[in-house]
Amino acid sequence: MPPVVRRLLLAVTAMILLAGPAVAAERTPLILISFDGFRADYLDKGLTPTLTAIAAEGAWAGEGMRPSFPANTYPNHYTLITGLRPDHHGLTDNIMVDPERPGVTFSMGARDQVADRFWWDGGEPVWVTAERAGLRTAPMDWPGTEAPVGGLRPAFWSVYDQTLSASDRVDRLLGQIDLPAAERPVFMTLYLEAVDSQGHWTSPDGEGLHRALAEVDAAVARLVAGLKARGLYDKVNLVFVADHGMAEVSPERVLFVEDLAPSDAVTAVSLGTISGLIARTPAAEAALVGKHPHVECWRKEDLPARFHYGTHRRIPPIICLPETGWILTSREAHARSPMTGQAGKHGFDPYDMTMRALFIARGPAIKPGVVLPVFDNVSVYPLLMTLLGVTPRPNDGHLDDVAAALR
């Protein structure tokens, strides 16, 4: 190779390497906002004017987005960010056991388990792939961020603090945007749980829920105002999602496992809506499996195909799903737990309208005035990766489901 060509190649290579961080910093920022438990039709209540205006300016799922089975918080948050069904990424429910960790139970309140990558390494979330591509990320409060998934942590993360107000979380995000270009994250998240909390403890359509809707809308208004003040509102892609909807339950619609099979022959991994059971005798298994009044139970390998669920080792051998609005528990759990005192629940059939979740997108890459038909939430992931300009990992989603929203 002639010396002049060699020098030219070296110079070009050096320029590319030096330009890397700057190019990353120039990418259009992506902010992913999750409203836990925001049922799709809550947008019709007239209590969220900011969100309604954003939907009109961008693209949204008019009849909602279908959650993955089970329609619970951790499985669906991880599906949204990996594009994998819970059966594939391994966050198979909010409460899990794993034969590779005998005697250990994963739950959202078990902070040591939440921070253990063992439970999360079955999927690669957006922030891991983006960081490996040279982008800085700040997926604050998103399930999975407290663990070094794949051995990597995002540039910004924190231990989830439910006491942190919605306005403080917005201000934290705006503070990240204000960082110097070389430090500024390209991918950020905001998580707000008020709608889910009020949906559970008051009702899916009560004064508490209405206050929560107004609260999260005010947080969005604060975010919009902050972006506008920085001249960034039309230069940032915003994606708003929910993990699931909410259905009304009552003490009059409670079922007991003991009425299906002898309690001393059944171990419950989880109870409530979707329930995972272990039958310790063939007779108990035979008694559980099948249709019962207001609930149906399957061996996990026999679950309906539309659930895309049943192969992962963390899924209990028997899965029971009550009719929407009913709860399956045990008499012991009913006596010691306020679970059945809740007025709203999720985890029901994801094809039920009450489980449908919010989806809205707005920004320079989003076509305004688009109303998307119902789609499965696995397809949010390829949209996020497209907006970031990062090659997605193998996943269960389909960009075609949401491609109409892209310019």
N, C-alpha and C positions, 0 to 999 in steps of 0.2 A: 504494500500500500504506500503510495507516495507520501512523503512527510507532510505536505500541505493538506492532503485529505485527512490524514491522521489527526493533525492539529484541529481541523475544522470539526471532525467528529467529537473530539474531546471537548471542544468548546460548546458544541450543541448539547452534549450530555450534561455538562456542568450547568448550563442554563436550565435544562429540564429539572435537574435535581434541586437547584436553588428555587425554581418556580413552584415546586410541589406544594409547600404550605400555603403560598399565596393563592394558587389555584383553588385549593381546598377552601380557603377563607372566602373566596369570591362566589362560592356556590350559594344558591338560594337557600336560606335557612328553612328548615322544616320543623314545625311545632305540632306535636301530637298531644291532644287534650282528651283525657278520659273522664267521663262522668259516670261513676259506678252506679249501676241500677237505673239509668235514664232510659225508660221505656220509650219506644219510638213515638207513640201517640201523645206523650207529654208535651211535645212541641205544639200540639193543637190547643193547649189550654189557655193560650194568650198570656202566659206568665213569663215568657222568655223573649222579650222583644229584640234583644241583641242577637241571640242565636237565630231567631226567625229571619232577621234582616240578613245575616251572614248566609243562611241557606238560600235566600232569594238571590244573593249576589254570586253564589257559587253553584255547587252540585250537592244533592242530598238524596238519600234513599227515602222516597216518599212514603212507603209503607214499612220502612225499617229494614234492618239488617238482621239476618238469622244468626244467632250464636251457635257455637259448637256444643256438642253434648259432652259433659253435662253443663247446663247453663248456669255455671257458678263462676266466682270471681277469678281465682287463680288460673284455672284451666283456660278461660277465655282471654284474659290479659296476655297470657303467654302465647296463645294462638294468634292474637292480633299482631304480635311482634316477631313471630317466627314463621307464620303461614302454615304451621303444622297443626293437625288435629291433636287434641289431648291424648288420643291413643298412640300418637307417634312421638310427641315431644316429652311425654312422661308425667306432666302435671295433670294427672288423671282426675283429680278432685281437690277440694280444699283440705280434705283429710285423707291421708294415704298411709299405707304400710307397704313395705318392700321386702320380699323374701331375702334380699341381699343385705338387709339391715334388720335382722330379727330383734324384736323387742322395742323398736323405735317407731314412733308415730309422727308423721309430718302433719302440722296444722299451721294455720296462719298466725296463731299466737305463740308457736314454738320458735322463738327467735333464733336459737342455735341451729335449728333445721332449715329455717328460711334462709340463713346465711351460708348453708352448705351446698356447694356446687353439685354434689352427688345427685340432688333432686332435679337440677336444672340442665344438666349437661346433655340431655337428650335432644335439645334444640339449640340453634344458634340465633340469638335475638339480633335485631337490627343494629344495636349499638356495638356488638362484638364485630360483626362484619364491617361496619362503617369504620370503627377504630383501626381494624386491620388494613383498611383501604387508605388510611392516613387522615381520616376525619375525626375531629373531636366531638364528643357527644355528652349530653347531660340528661339522661333518662331518669330524672328525679322521681322517687317514690313508686316507680313502676315495679310490679312483682318480678323478682329475679335480679334486681340491681344490687341487692345486698350481698350477693354471692359472686365470686370470681368465675363467672361462667366461661368454660373453655380455658380457664387460667388467666382471663383478662378482665380488668375492670374498666368501666368508662372513665373519661377524664373527670367527670363530676357525678357524684352519687351521694346519697345520705341514708341513714337509717330512718325508716318511715316514722314520722311523728304526727299522729292524728290530731294533736293539740294545736298544730300550726294552722293558722287561719288561712282561708282561701286568698285573701288579699296579700298576706305575707308570702304565700307560694307564688302568686303572680309577680310580686316585686322581686323575689329571688330569681325568677326566670328573666325578668327585664334586666336585672343586674348582670346576668350572664351575657345577655345581648350587648351590654355596654362595655364588655371586656375588649382589650385591644384585639385587632384582627387575628393575630397569631394565636391568641388564647381562646377566642370566641368559639363556642360549640356550634356546629352546623345542624345537629339534630338535638332537639330538646323535648321534654315531656312535662305535662302538668296533669296531676291526678287530684280529683275532688270526689269525696265519698258521701257528701251530705244527702244527696238524693236517695242513695241506697239505704242509708241509716234511717231516714224518715219513712221511706217506703216500708221498711221492716217494722218499725216500732209504732208508727201511727196508722198508716194504711197507704195503699197505692194511689189514693185519691182523697187525702184529708188535708187539714190546715197545715200540719207539719210538713207534708210533702210540698205543698204550695210555697211555703216559706223557703224550703230547700231549693226549689226551682228558681225562685227569685234570687237566692244567694249565689247560685252558680252563674246565673245570667249576669249578675253584678260583677262577678269575678271576670267573666269574659269581657264585659264593658271596660273594666279596668285594664285588661290586657290590650284591647283594641286602642284605647286612649293612649296607653304607653307606646304602642307601636306607631301610632299616628304622630305623636309628639317627636318621635325619632325619625320620622319620614320613611318608615319601614312597612306600613300596613299593606301596601300594594307590592311589596318586595319580599314577602314571606309567605310560604305555603302553610296553611292551617288545616289540620284534619281533626275533626271532633268525632269521638266514638263513645260507645258504651259497651260494657261487657255482656249485658243481659237486660231483660226487662224485670217486671215484678207482677205477681198475682196476689189477689186477696185470699187470705186463709182465715180460719176461725176455730175456736175450741170445739165447735160442733162437728168439725170435719177432721177428726183425728182417728188414725188406725193404729193398732198395736201388733207388733211382731208376734207376741205370744198367742194371738188369735189365729196366726197362720201356721206356726210350728212351735213345739215345746221350747221354752226359753233356755233350758239347760242344754239344748242341742244346737243352739245358734249363737254365733259371735257376730256382733255388729261392728263393722269398721266405721260406717257412717250411717246416720239416720236423718230423717227430715223429709226432704223431697226425694231426689235420687238417693237410694240407700244401698250400701254395699254390705253383703252378708256372707258369712262363712258357715255352712252347714256341717256339723261335726259327725252326722250319721247319714247314711243313705235315706233313711226314712224321713229325716228332717228336710233333706234336699227335695225329695219327692213331694213333701207337703208344701214347700215354699214355691216351687216352680209352677207357673201357670197363671191363669186369670183368677182374681178374687174380687169381691166387691170393692170398687174404687182403686184398685192397685193391680199391677201385673208384675210378675217376677220371671226372669230368664236366667239360665246359665249364661255366663258372659259370652261364650262362643256362639250362642243362639240369639243374641240381641238383633233387632231389626237392622238391616243393612243401612238404612238412612241415618242411623246414629253414628256410623263410622267409628265404632267403639267396641272393644272386647278382646283385643289381642295382647295388650300390654300386661306385663307381669304384676303391675301395681293394682290392677283392677281386681276387686274381690270376685270369687267364683260365681256369686249370685248377685244380680242387680235387680232391684225393685223400683218401679217408677209409679207413684200414685197419679191419679187423675189430677189435672190442674185444680188447685184450690184445696187439695187434701194433703195431710201430713202422715207419714209413717214413722212411728217412734216405738219405744218400749215403755212399759209401765214404770220401770225404774227411772229411766231418763225423764219421763214425764213428771215424775214426783220431785226430781232434784234440779231440773233445768227449766229456765223460763222460755225455752225454745218455742213451745206451743202457745206462749203468750203473745207471740209476734202476730201482727196483723197483715203482714205481707211476706211472701217468699218467692224465691226463684229456684232454679234447678229442675223445673218441669220440662216437658217435651219442647224442644227448641222450635218445633213447627207450630206451637201454639202462639197466637197473636200477642198474648201478654208477655211473651219472652222476647219479642222483637226489640232490637236495640237501635239507638240513635246512630246515624252516620251523616256528617256534613263535611264538605271540603271547600276551601276558598283560597285563591292565591294566583300568582302569575302563571302557574302551570295548569290551572283549573278553568275549565270552560264554564262561563256563567249560564244560569237558566236550565241546567240539566237536572232532570229527575230520574234517578236510577230505579230500576225494578228491584225487588227483594233479591239479595245475594247472600251467600254464606260468608261469614267474617274471615275465613281463611284468605280471602282475596284482598283484604286490606294490605297485607304484607307486600305483595308484588307492587301495589300502588306506592307504598312508602319507599321501596327500593328504587322505583322508577323516578320518584321525586328527588331522591338523593343522588341519583346517577351512579348507583352502586349495583354491581351484579348480585342478584339474589341467590341465596342458597337453595338447594332443592326443597320444594314445598308443595303443599296440597292446594294452593290457591290458583286462581285463574285471572290474569290481568284483563282478559276480555270481559269479565264481569263488571269491571269499573272503568274500562278504557274510554267509554263515552264521556267521562268526566274530564279527560285530559284534552288540553288544547292541541 
